[in-house]
């Protein structure tokens, strides 16, 4: 396989996309974790009753952890593909790995949906 500079640049762009997604997930997790504080302050100003569901902090921490994992996964993929390109190979993700990642994300989505459903009742 002939490797061009565009292959290396595409790998770098993909890595930067992983990092951008990781930073967004970490920032969103921080916002989720601090949402209960904002809600508490808003209720205090209006002198209304405050009902804490205590879900925003664990959910926010989980989102921050997911962001860290996304960044680590992106770094690992970048290194794997860069090494494969240097060796003249493709470095494509195996179908088994793709299915595993999709399954983990699916389970995580179901768990978060269940938590939100239970917390909302």
Beta strands, then each sheet from edge to edge (+ up, - down):
end
